[in-house]
């Protein structure tokens, strides 16, 4: 029951182009509607991060992924079916996303989430959400809610009340597929 309430509360905030603090399938994240330039700008301001650094985007399935990138190589599907850890893939030619979530080289980092709360929230929103670690730029990622800097907490419009005691300080693996299906692991 509580999960449904938290989804409803987070959804109200996201639809107003506001910012949530929420548990993900990796570390605690700061999130917003990934199609809203205004909301994405707020995240950069909260983190005190330059716009030149890209943000991770979360989708709930391959169908949603295909609405936001022009092409999903078959090798990506195969690769994702073999990994058990949260994995973010770098894609070329993003579309239908806020321009400030796309890197200067026209790539975007997207992860298909496995976390039930995130899946349900994204499904209900009908759009991808930003997921960037809940820390100020240059600080380490928090392992649980109690490690999040109070500046971050106070700067967000809603703090999801789920999994606050859960420990997780492992970010997702980040992978880029190069020409000839070569894999470049950016972060393991």
Z-matrix of the N, CA and C atoms (Angstrom, degrees):
N
C 1 1.456
C 2 1.527 1 111.39
N 3 1.351 2 115.69 1 -43.61
C 4 1.452 3 118.95 2 -177.92
C 5 1.528 4 111.33 3 -62.82
N 6 1.339 5 117.58 4 -37.87
C 7 1.464 6 120.54 5 -179.67
C 8 1.524 7 110.37 6 -59.25
N 9 1.338 8 117.57 7 -40.72
C 10 1.462 9 120.76 8 179.42
C 11 1.524 10 111.14 9 -63.88
N 12 1.328 11 116.61 10 -41.11
C 13 1.464 12 121.23 11 177.81
C 14 1.520 13 110.20 12 -62.90
N 15 1.320 14 116.90 13 -43.26
C 16 1.463 15 120.64 14 -179.95
C 17 1.531 16 111.15 15 -66.33
N 18 1.312 17 117.53 16 -36.75
C 19 1.465 18 120.47 17 175.99
C 20 1.523 19 109.31 18 -64.28
N 21 1.320 20 117.50 19 -46.48
C 22 1.469 21 121.10 20 178.77
C 23 1.522 22 111.39 21 -58.92
N 24 1.329 23 116.80 22 -45.88
C 25 1.466 24 120.99 23 -178.79
C 26 1.525 25 111.36 24 -64.07
N 27 1.317 26 117.10 25 -44.79
C 28 1.469 27 121.10 26 179.85
C 29 1.530 28 110.48 27 -65.70
N 30 1.315 29 116.47 28 -38.79
C 31 1.461 30 121.39 29 179.93
C 32 1.531 31 111.25 30 -61.70
N 33 1.322 32 116.82 31 -41.94
C 34 1.478 33 120.36 32 178.38
C 35 1.518 34 111.02 33 -58.73
N 36 1.308 35 117.02 34 -40.69
C 37 1.459 36 122.41 35 -178.96
C 38 1.531 37 110.29 36 -69.94
N 39 1.324 38 116.92 37 -47.07
C 40 1.464 39 121.05 38 -178.16
C 41 1.529 40 112.19 39 -61.14
N 42 1.320 41 117.16 40 -38.68
C 43 1.464 42 120.09 41 -178.62
C 44 1.526 43 112.38 42 -71.83
N 45 1.324 44 117.65 43 -12.65
C 46 1.471 45 121.97 44 176.38
C 47 1.528 46 111.46 45 -98.31
N 48 1.339 47 116.92 46 15.02
C 49 1.467 48 123.04 47 -178.31
C 50 1.530 49 111.63 48 59.90
N 51 1.339 50 114.66 49 36.88
C 52 1.451 51 120.56 50 178.90
C 53 1.530 52 109.75 51 -109.10
N 54 1.336 53 115.66 52 -178.49
C 55 1.463 54 122.34 53 -168.58
C 56 1.525 55 111.33 54 -114.84
N 57 1.348 56 115.50 55 136.47
C 58 1.462 57 121.06 56 175.54
C 59 1.529 58 109.97 57 -112.95
N 60 1.318 59 114.55 58 154.86
C 61 1.462 60 123.50 59 171.01
C 62 1.521 61 104.21 60 -113.76
N 63 1.333 62 117.92 61 122.54
C 64 1.465 63 118.60 62 -168.99
C 65 1.521 64 112.80 63 -151.43
N 66 1.349 65 116.23 64 154.52
C 67 1.471 66 120.34 65 175.52
C 68 1.525 67 109.05 66 -77.70
N 69 1.321 68 115.76 67 140.81
C 70 1.467 69 120.39 68 177.90
C 71 1.530 70 108.35 69 -120.97
N 72 1.302 71 116.29 70 -170.29
C 73 1.466 72 120.54 71 176.35
C 74 1.529 73 110.95 72 -77.52
N 75 1.326 74 116.78 73 -1.67
C 76 1.466 75 121.61 74 174.11
C 77 1.533 76 107.36 75 -125.70
N 78 1.320 77 117.86 76 -116.67
C 79 1.468 78 122.19 77 -178.67
C 80 1.532 79 110.25 78 -88.41
N 81 1.345 80 116.65 79 169.32
C 82 1.464 81 120.56 80 174.23
C 83 1.518 82 108.46 81 -60.73
N 84 1.322 83 116.08 82 140.07
C 85 1.452 84 120.40 83 -175.65
C 86 1.508 85 114.08 84 -126.03
N 87 1.316 86 113.91 85 159.45
C 88 1.463 87 122.25 86 169.96
C 89 1.517 88 104.41 87 -103.93
N 90 1.327 89 117.06 88 131.18
C 91 1.456 90 118.74 89 -174.61
C 92 1.503 91 114.37 90 -138.84
N 93 1.326 92 113.71 91 162.15
C 94 1.458 93 122.39 92 176.06
C 95 1.527 94 107.79 93 -159.92
N 96 1.316 95 115.32 94 175.64
C 97 1.459 96 122.04 95 173.94
C 98 1.531 97 107.14 96 -64.64
N 99 1.313 98 117.54 97 118.86
C 100 1.465 99 122.10 98 -176.62
C 101 1.526 100 113.13 99 -72.51
N 102 1.316 101 117.59 100 -3.42
C 103 1.462 102 120.08 101 177.25
C 104 1.526 103 111.36 102 -100.23
N 105 1.322 104 117.98 103 -1.90
C 106 1.464 105 122.45 104 -177.02
C 107 1.532 106 111.53 105 -102.23
N 108 1.312 107 116.07 106 108.48
C 109 1.469 108 121.62 107 179.40
C 110 1.534 109 110.63 108 -59.09
N 111 1.320 110 116.41 109 -40.47
C 112 1.472 111 121.66 110 -179.15
C 113 1.536 112 110.78 111 -62.56
N 114 1.323 113 116.95 112 -46.22
C 115 1.467 114 120.76 113 -179.23
C 116 1.527 115 110.99 114 -67.12
N 117 1.330 116 117.24 115 -41.28
C 118 1.469 117 120.70 116 179.49
C 119 1.529 118 109.80 117 -62.16
N 120 1.310 119 117.65 118 -39.91
C 121 1.469 120 121.53 119 178.64
C 122 1.529 121 109.87 120 -60.33
N 123 1.332 122 117.21 121 -39.17
C 124 1.471 123 120.99 122 178.17
C 125 1.537 124 110.61 123 -60.06
N 126 1.332 125 116.42 124 -39.50
C 127 1.469 126 119.82 125 -179.76
C 128 1.526 127 110.56 126 -64.26
N 129 1.315 128 116.99 127 -44.94
C 130 1.469 129 119.25 128 177.19
C 131 1.529 130 110.44 129 -58.64
N 132 1.321 131 116.78 130 -40.52
C 133 1.472 132 120.77 131 179.18
C 134 1.528 133 111.50 132 -65.97
N 135 1.323 134 117.79 133 -43.86
C 136 1.468 135 121.54 134 179.50
C 137 1.522 136 110.45 135 -60.47
N 138 1.313 137 116.77 136 -44.95
C 139 1.463 138 120.87 137 -176.91
C 140 1.531 139 112.90 138 -78.69
N 141 1.339 140 115.86 139 -11.54
C 142 1.472 141 120.82 140 -174.86
C 143 1.533 142 109.05 141 57.14
N 144 1.314 143 113.79 142 48.70
C 145 1.463 144 122.52 143 -174.14
C 146 1.523 145 109.54 144 -117.37
N 147 1.307 146 117.36 145 142.87
C 148 1.463 147 120.39 146 178.90
C 149 1.522 148 110.18 147 -72.90
N 150 1.310 149 115.14 148 149.57
C 151 1.463 150 120.81 149 -179.84
C 152 1.520 151 112.96 150 -66.81
N 153 1.330 152 117.64 151 -13.37
C 154 1.463 153 119.66 152 -178.72
C 155 1.529 154 111.97 153 -72.59
N 156 1.339 155 116.68 154 -19.17
C 157 1.469 156 119.82 155 176.74
C 158 1.522 157 108.30 156 -86.95
N 159 1.316 158 116.13 157 135.47
C 160 1.463 159 118.91 158 -178.39
C 161 1.530 160 110.71 159 -85.43
N 162 1.307 161 115.75 160 168.92
C 163 1.458 162 123.46 161 -179.98
C 164 1.522 163 109.26 162 -118.46
N 165 1.322 164 116.61 163 152.95
C 166 1.464 165 120.94 164 175.80
C 167 1.530 166 108.53 165 -82.73
N 168 1.312 167 115.24 166 140.91
C 169 1.458 168 123.22 167 178.19
C 170 1.527 169 108.21 168 -112.74
N 171 1.320 170 116.25 169 137.77
C 172 1.467 171 120.89 170 177.24
C 173 1.526 172 110.38 171 -107.81
N 174 1.329 173 116.25 172 134.65
C 175 1.463 174 123.06 173 171.84
C 176 1.530 175 106.94 174 -124.54
N 177 1.323 176 116.62 175 164.59
C 178 1.461 177 118.43 176 -176.31
C 179 1.529 178 114.34 177 -99.72
N 180 1.333 179 117.90 178 -10.79
C 181 1.464 180 119.26 179 178.24
C 182 1.534 181 110.85 180 -167.75
N 183 1.324 182 116.39 181 174.92
C 184 1.463 183 121.05 182 -179.23
C 185 1.524 184 112.10 183 -63.64
N 186 1.333 185 117.15 184 -35.33
C 187 1.466 186 119.81 185 -180.00
C 188 1.519 187 110.63 186 -59.88
N 189 1.330 188 117.09 187 -44.91
C 190 1.457 189 119.95 188 178.46
C 191 1.529 190 110.03 189 -67.08
N 192 1.311 191 117.39 190 -41.47
C 193 1.454 192 121.10 191 178.54
C 194 1.530 193 110.43 192 -53.13
N 195 1.315 194 116.72 193 -45.73
C 196 1.463 195 121.64 194 -176.48
C 197 1.529 196 113.16 195 -66.06
N 198 1.329 197 118.40 196 -17.13
C 199 1.466 198 120.96 197 176.31
C 200 1.532 199 111.85 198 -81.32
N 201 1.349 200 116.49 199 -13.73
C 202 1.461 201 119.46 200 -174.18
C 203 1.523 202 114.73 201 -119.83
N 204 1.305 203 117.45 202 -2.08
C 205 1.467 204 121.36 203 170.34
C 206 1.526 205 106.78 204 -132.65
N 207 1.307 206 114.97 205 146.94
C 208 1.469 207 118.83 206 -175.51
C 209 1.519 208 113.37 207 -72.89
N 210 1.347 209 116.21 208 -25.80
C 211 1.460 210 117.84 209 -176.34
C 212 1.529 211 109.44 210 -152.92
N 213 1.332 212 115.87 211 129.41
C 214 1.461 213 121.59 212 175.20
C 215 1.534 214 107.05 213 -111.20
N 216 1.331 215 117.67 214 106.83
C 217 1.468 216 119.66 215 -179.30
C 218 1.530 217 111.74 216 -60.61
N 219 1.302 218 116.38 217 144.82
C 220 1.468 219 121.43 218 179.88
C 221 1.522 220 111.20 219 -58.43
N 222 1.335 221 117.07 220 -32.99
C 223 1.467 222 119.87 221 179.77
C 224 1.531 223 111.44 222 -63.01
N 225 1.319 224 117.09 223 -28.94
C 226 1.470 225 120.18 224 177.97
C 227 1.528 226 109.25 225 -66.22
N 228 1.312 227 116.98 226 -46.15
C 229 1.468 228 120.87 227 177.87
C 230 1.532 229 110.60 228 -57.95
N 231 1.310 230 115.68 229 -46.53
C 232 1.469 231 120.09 230 -179.98
C 233 1.520 232 110.92 231 -62.58
N 234 1.312 233 116.16 232 -46.50
C 235 1.462 234 120.93 233 -178.94
C 236 1.528 235 110.99 234 -60.86
N 237 1.327 236 117.36 235 -47.45
C 238 1.467 237 120.36 236 -178.40
C 239 1.521 238 112.45 237 -64.21
N 240 1.322 239 117.53 238 -27.08
C 241 1.469 240 119.62 239 178.68
C 242 1.529 241 111.39 240 -73.99
N 243 1.339 242 117.32 241 -13.40
C 244 1.473 243 120.25 242 -178.10
C 245 1.526 244 113.76 243 -101.72
N 246 1.331 245 118.33 244 -12.92
C 247 1.467 246 120.11 245 -177.00
C 248 1.520 247 110.79 246 -99.66
N 249 1.324 248 115.46 247 142.61
C 250 1.461 249 119.25 248 179.53
C 251 1.534 250 111.90 249 -104.17
N 252 1.314 251 117.55 250 -15.23
C 253 1.463 252 120.47 251 -179.70
C 254 1.530 253 110.01 252 -91.88
N 255 1.332 254 117.56 253 153.25
C 256 1.466 255 119.81 254 177.18
C 257 1.530 256 110.35 255 -55.89
N 258 1.319 257 115.42 256 127.46
C 259 1.464 258 120.99 257 -174.50
C 260 1.518 259 110.67 258 -131.40
N 261 1.320 260 115.13 259 125.29
C 262 1.456 261 122.62 260 177.24
C 263 1.517 262 107.73 261 -100.22
N 264 1.324 263 115.60 262 134.05
C 265 1.462 264 121.12 263 -179.40
C 266 1.535 265 108.86 264 -111.85
N 267 1.315 266 115.84 265 139.14
C 268 1.464 267 121.75 266 174.84
C 269 1.531 268 107.90 267 -88.53
N 270 1.329 269 116.05 268 122.85
C 271 1.470 270 121.51 269 -179.91
C 272 1.521 271 110.27 270 -113.68
N 273 1.309 272 115.27 271 151.92
C 274 1.463 273 121.58 272 174.22
C 275 1.528 274 108.56 273 -96.42
N 276 1.287 275 116.16 274 156.33
C 277 1.472 276 122.55 275 173.45
C 278 1.527 277 113.30 276 58.43
N 279 1.312 278 115.81 277 64.77
C 280 1.464 279 121.30 278 174.96
C 281 1.524 280 109.35 279 -73.13
N 282 1.322 281 116.08 280 153.70
C 283 1.465 282 120.31 281 176.37
C 284 1.520 283 109.40 282 -146.10
N 285 1.317 284 115.61 283 156.43
C 286 1.470 285 123.54 284 175.56
C 287 1.525 286 114.09 285 64.57
N 288 1.324 287 117.51 286 18.17
C 289 1.463 288 122.02 287 177.48
C 290 1.524 289 109.11 288 -111.50
N 291 1.327 290 116.12 289 161.42
C 292 1.467 291 119.43 290 174.51
C 293 1.526 292 107.84 291 -58.62
N 294 1.319 293 118.13 292 136.62
C 295 1.471 294 119.74 293 -176.91
C 296 1.530 295 113.24 294 -61.03
N 297 1.330 296 117.53 295 -26.74
C 298 1.463 297 119.77 296 -177.78
C 299 1.533 298 113.80 297 -82.54
N 300 1.324 299 119.17 298 4.03
C 301 1.475 300 120.36 299 170.58
C 302 1.520 301 111.00 300 -98.46
N 303 1.319 302 115.89 301 -7.38
C 304 1.458 303 120.99 302 -178.75
C 305 1.527 304 108.08 303 -94.36
N 306 1.319 305 116.40 304 131.42
C 307 1.464 306 121.84 305 -178.29
C 308 1.533 307 110.44 306 -67.21
N 309 1.304 308 115.08 307 162.44
C 310 1.475 309 121.01 308 -179.67
C 311 1.534 310 112.26 309 -57.85
N 312 1.333 311 116.89 310 -29.93
C 313 1.473 312 120.00 311 179.79
C 314 1.539 313 111.87 312 -87.64
N 315 1.334 314 116.09 313 15.22
C 316 1.479 315 123.41 314 175.65
C 317 1.523 316 114.00 315 70.93
N 318 1.327 317 117.15 316 20.82
C 319 1.462 318 120.31 317 176.77
C 320 1.521 319 109.60 318 -103.32
N 321 1.318 320 114.74 319 164.20
C 322 1.463 321 121.27 320 177.09
C 323 1.528 322 107.96 321 -142.16
N 324 1.324 323 115.14 322 142.84
C 325 1.465 324 121.87 323 -179.87
C 326 1.529 325 108.53 324 -100.02
N 327 1.331 326 116.51 325 119.56
C 328 1.470 327 120.69 326 -176.31
C 329 1.528 328 110.45 327 -131.00
N 330 1.335 329 115.18 328 137.91
C 331 1.462 330 121.43 329 176.64
C 332 1.526 331 109.04 330 -123.65
N 333 1.321 332 115.70 331 134.31
C 334 1.466 333 120.67 332 171.06
C 335 1.524 334 105.41 333 -85.76
N 336 1.330 335 116.25 334 114.83
C 337 1.465 336 120.05 335 -173.89
C 338 1.513 337 112.29 336 -76.20
N 339 1.307 338 114.13 337 154.62
C 340 1.465 339 121.03 338 175.86
C 341 1.538 340 110.15 339 -115.87
N 342 1.324 341 116.95 340 -9.06
C 343 1.461 342 122.33 341 179.25
C 344 1.533 343 109.76 342 -70.47
N 345 1.329 344 117.43 343 128.46
C 346 1.474 345 121.88 344 -174.35
C 347 1.524 346 112.57 345 -62.78
N 348 1.343 347 117.32 346 -41.02
C 349 1.463 348 119.97 347 178.55
C 350 1.529 349 110.20 348 -62.11
N 351 1.328 350 116.94 349 -49.53
C 352 1.471 351 121.06 350 -179.18
C 353 1.523 352 111.39 351 -62.49
N 354 1.325 353 117.13 352 -43.20
C 355 1.471 354 120.41 353 178.25
C 356 1.521 355 110.88 354 -57.13
N 357 1.334 356 116.13 355 -47.80
C 358 1.462 357 120.64 356 -177.45
C 359 1.529 358 111.43 357 -66.80
N 360 1.316 359 116.59 358 -40.63
C 361 1.465 360 120.56 359 179.77
C 362 1.532 361 110.55 360 -63.44
N 363 1.315 362 116.92 361 -46.55
C 364 1.464 363 121.23 362 -179.95
C 365 1.524 364 110.31 363 -64.61
N 366 1.325 365 116.87 364 -41.48
C 367 1.461 366 120.36 365 178.67
C 368 1.525 367 110.48 366 -60.21
N 369 1.324 368 116.71 367 -46.25
C 370 1.474 369 120.45 368 -179.42
C 371 1.529 370 111.83 369 -66.74
N 372 1.323 371 117.63 370 -37.98
C 373 1.469 372 121.14 371 178.68
C 374 1.530 373 109.93 372 -69.65
N 375 1.331 374 116.13 373 -34.80
C 376 1.457 375 120.57 374 -178.94
C 377 1.515 376 113.32 375 78.73
N 378 1.333 377 116.43 376 11.71
C 379 1.466 378 122.20 377 -179.32
C 380 1.520 379 108.01 378 -144.23
N 381 1.334 380 116.35 379 161.13
C 382 1.466 381 118.93 380 175.52
C 383 1.525 382 111.19 381 -72.47
N 384 1.325 383 115.11 382 159.15
C 385 1.460 384 119.49 383 175.58
C 386 1.527 385 109.91 384 -122.91
N 387 1.319 386 114.55 385 152.75
C 388 1.457 387 121.39 386 175.84
C 389 1.514 388 108.07 387 -74.55
N 390 1.310 389 116.19 388 144.45
C 391 1.456 390 121.82 389 172.60
C 392 1.520 391 108.24 390 -138.02
N 393 1.309 392 115.50 391 104.04
C 394 1.452 393 120.53 392 174.72
C 395 1.520 394 106.87 393 -124.75
N 396 1.305 395 117.23 394 144.14
C 397 1.467 396 119.77 395 -174.45
C 398 1.528 397 111.44 396 -55.94
N 399 1.321 398 115.35 397 145.81
C 400 1.472 399 122.71 398 -175.06
C 401 1.522 400 110.81 399 -81.93
N 402 1.323 401 114.62 400 64.72
C 403 1.456 402 120.57 401 178.29
C 404 1.525 403 109.37 402 -144.57
N 405 1.320 404 115.76 403 160.41
C 406 1.454 405 120.21 404 172.93
C 407 1.525 406 107.24 405 -75.64
N 408 1.307 407 116.88 406 150.18
C 409 1.462 408 121.22 407 -179.57
C 410 1.523 409 110.08 408 -54.60
N 411 1.323 410 115.90 409 128.77
C 412 1.461 411 121.11 410 -179.86
C 413 1.519 412 114.00 411 97.36
N 414 1.332 413 117.69 412 -19.10
C 415 1.472 414 121.08 413 177.48
C 416 1.523 415 109.34 414 -86.23
N 417 1.333 416 116.15 415 161.14
C 418 1.464 417 119.32 416 176.07
C 419 1.526 418 109.88 417 -77.75
N 420 1.320 419 114.97 418 156.07
C 421 1.467 420 120.63 419 179.90
C 422 1.518 421 109.88 420 -71.13
N 423 1.333 422 117.51 421 139.67
C 424 1.467 423 120.09 422 179.58
C 425 1.522 424 111.71 423 -72.20
N 426 1.332 425 116.55 424 141.97
C 427 1.457 426 121.47 425 178.36
C 428 1.511 427 113.18 426 -81.82
N 429 1.345 428 116.11 427 -22.87
C 430 1.463 429 120.89 428 176.15
C 431 1.527 430 108.68 429 -154.78
N 432 1.305 431 116.94 430 176.94
C 433 1.466 432 121.35 431 -175.25
C 434 1.523 433 112.12 432 -58.75
N 435 1.320 434 117.57 433 -39.77
C 436 1.470 435 120.78 434 -176.52
C 437 1.524 436 113.42 435 -66.91
N 438 1.317 437 118.53 436 -15.31
C 439 1.463 438 122.27 437 178.57
C 440 1.527 439 112.78 438 -91.35
N 441 1.328 440 117.53 439 -2.28
C 442 1.464 441 120.67 440 -178.29
C 443 1.529 442 109.44 441 -75.60
N 444 1.317 443 116.03 442 131.97
C 445 1.455 444 123.57 443 179.01
C 446 1.539 445 109.13 444 -57.41
N 447 1.333 446 117.05 445 134.86
C 448 1.473 447 121.28 446 -178.37
C 449 1.528 448 111.49 447 -60.27
N 450 1.314 449 118.07 448 -27.71
C 451 1.474 450 120.89 449 177.14
C 452 1.528 451 109.58 450 -61.77
N 453 1.314 452 116.54 451 -40.99
C 454 1.472 453 120.97 452 178.65
C 455 1.527 454 109.77 453 -65.71
N 456 1.318 455 116.63 454 -48.06
C 457 1.469 456 120.47 455 -178.21
C 458 1.526 457 110.43 456 -58.48
N 459 1.322 458 116.28 457 -47.92
C 460 1.470 459 120.91 458 -177.42
C 461 1.531 460 112.45 459 -69.17
N 462 1.316 461 117.90 460 -22.03
C 463 1.465 462 121.36 461 -177.70
C 464 1.523 463 113.34 462 -86.14
N 465 1.332 464 117.17 463 -13.51
C 466 1.462 465 119.81 464 -179.46
C 467 1.526 466 109.90 465 -92.73
N 468 1.325 467 115.62 466 155.42
C 469 1.461 468 120.71 467 -176.61
C 470 1.520 469 113.20 468 -86.46
N 471 1.333 470 116.59 469 -22.35
C 472 1.467 471 120.02 470 177.53
C 473 1.519 472 109.27 471 -152.41
N 474 1.322 473 116.57 472 136.49
C 475 1.458 474 123.04 473 177.90
C 476 1.525 475 107.86 474 -112.73
N 477 1.302 476 116.34 475 112.95
C 478 1.464 477 121.60 476 -177.95
C 479 1.527 478 109.22 477 -63.20
N 480 1.320 479 115.81 478 134.36
C 481 1.460 480 121.67 479 -176.85
C 482 1.536 481 110.75 480 -100.58
N 483 1.334 482 114.99 481 63.40
C 484 1.463 483 122.04 482 176.99
C 485 1.526 484 108.68 483 -139.90
N 486 1.304 485 116.93 484 147.08
C 487 1.473 486 122.81 485 171.47
C 488 1.525 487 114.20 486 52.57
N 489 1.320 488 117.81 487 33.45
C 490 1.466 489 120.46 488 -176.53
C 491 1.526 490 113.07 489 -70.24
N 492 1.318 491 117.26 490 -24.28
C 493 1.475 492 120.51 491 179.74
C 494 1.525 493 112.60 492 -91.12
N 495 1.315 494 116.17 493 -16.13
C 496 1.466 495 121.27 494 -175.84
C 497 1.526 496 110.73 495 -63.29
N 498 1.334 497 115.74 496 132.17
C 499 1.468 498 121.96 497 178.38
C 500 1.523 499 109.86 498 -91.81
N 501 1.323 500 116.30 499 127.52
C 502 1.459 501 121.09 500 173.68
C 503 1.522 502 108.04 501 -160.68
N 504 1.307 503 116.33 502 107.15
C 505 1.456 504 119.12 503 179.52
C 506 1.522 505 111.62 504 -116.51
N 507 1.331 506 116.07 505 21.80
C 508 1.463 507 120.78 506 -179.32
C 509 1.524 508 109.83 507 -105.63
N 510 1.320 509 115.62 508 117.28
C 511 1.463 510 120.86 509 175.80
C 512 1.523 511 109.25 510 -75.50
N 513 1.312 512 116.21 511 169.30
C 514 1.463 513 119.63 512 179.92
C 515 1.523 514 111.40 513 -72.59
N 516 1.313 515 114.44 514 156.69
C 517 1.457 516 120.66 515 170.01
C 518 1.533 517 105.62 516 -71.36
N 519 1.333 518 116.71 517 141.56
C 520 1.463 519 120.64 518 176.34
C 521 1.525 520 107.96 519 -118.35
N 522 1.340 521 114.67 520 126.65
C 523 1.465 522 121.41 521 -174.82
C 524 1.523 523 109.62 522 -129.06
N 525 1.319 524 114.80 523 140.62
C 526 1.459 525 121.00 524 173.65
C 527 1.525 526 107.70 525 -122.98
N 528 1.321 527 116.20 526 135.12
C 529 1.464 528 120.83 527 176.97
C 530 1.515 529 108.01 528 -96.75
N 531 1.313 530 115.61 529 123.37
C 532 1.456 531 121.84 530 -178.42
C 533 1.520 532 109.95 531 -95.57
N 534 1.298 533 116.24 532 179.41
C 535 1.474 534 119.98 533 177.21
C 536 1.530 535 109.36 534 -57.96
N 537 1.301 536 116.40 535 154.86
C 538 1.471 537 122.85 536 -179.57
C 539 1.532 538 111.71 537 62.44
N 540 1.339 539 116.98 538 26.31
C 541 1.469 540 123.20 539 177.41
C 542 1.519 541 114.23 540 58.69
N 543 1.321 542 116.93 541 24.95
C 544 1.459 543 120.19 542 174.47
C 545 1.524 544 108.28 543 -76.90
N 546 1.326 545 115.76 544 145.48
C 547 1.463 546 121.73 545 -177.71
C 548 1.516 547 109.52 546 -106.95
N 549 1.325 548 115.61 547 131.92
C 550 1.454 549 122.12 548 173.99
C 551 1.527 550 106.82 549 -114.33
N 552 1.338 551 116.55 550 110.05
C 553 1.469 552 120.09 551 177.73
C 554 1.521 553 107.20 552 -85.25
N 555 1.320 554 115.46 553 112.37
C 556 1.455 555 121.42 554 -177.00
C 557 1.529 556 110.52 555 -83.15
N 558 1.327 557 115.94 556 -39.74
C 559 1.469 558 121.17 557 177.04
C 560 1.515 559 108.06 558 -143.49
N 561 1.334 560 116.52 559 130.13
C 562 1.460 561 119.92 560 -178.49
C 563 1.491 562 112.49 561 -108.43
